[in-house]
Amino acid sequence: MAVDREQVLRAAASLLMRKSSATMDEVARAAGISRATLNRQFAGRDALVRALEELGIAECEAAVARAVIDDGPAADAVRRLVQELEPVARQLAFLYSENQLFEGDEQNAGWARLDARLVALFRRGQEAGEFRIDLSPVWLTEALYGLLVSAAWAVCEGRVAPKDLSSNVTELLLGGALRTQK
């Protein structure tokens, strides 16, 4: 029987978001496979986390592409982006808190590519007069990640309805980022 690697990764991400200390045995159970099968796919926790990172980056880059963030007003692009990122918010929540991904010289270049695209979006919005200029585009990018992660946690814990994730993130981010008319 062939093992669907992405299905295993999604099950692992779902479990690890809720329980970051889960053992490989627990990950295997969550994925519906044996520990031996999991070990054939991933030679330990580090390999699993790195595979989750690769999948997460690929899914985020695909979401950015689908959102067509270079078109139209920047605020509309942010709204489209958040909607496209919503399905991967739980995975982002795990990755965002996984310190090993951000230590040392081995940081994945995919994060830099994503950051550059989002920073450019917020900079474009500032240059067009849509967004406040007293908040750096880098900070607005980090705020977007933070809000997505927080919303994913709130949904996972049952404190926020899943259908409200996108609007909550978008409205809070843009409500604080939009330049007010004086």
FENCOR-V454296 format. One line per field, one symbol per residue. phi: phi as a letter, one per 40 degrees, with the letter a starting at -180 (. if undefined). burial: b if it has 9 or more other C-alpha atoms within 8 Angstrom, else e. A space follows every 10 residues. Layout:
# FENCOR-V454296
phi->???
burial->???
This chain:
# FENCOR-V454296
phi->.cccdccccc ccccccccac cdcccccdcc cgbccccccc cbchcdcccc cccdcccccc cccccccfcc bgdccccccc cccccdcbcc ccdcccccdd cbbgcccccc ccccdcccdc cccdccccgc bdccbcdccc ccccdccccc cccccdcgcb cdccdccccc cccccccccc cb
burial->eeeeeeebbb bbbbbbbeee ebebeebbbb bebbbebbbe ebbeeebbeb bbbebbbebb bebbeebbbe eeebbebbbb bbebbbebbb bbbbbeeeee beeeeebeee beebbeebbb bbbbbbeeeb bbeeeebeeb bebbeebbbb bbbbbeeeeb eeeebbebbb eebbeebbbe ee
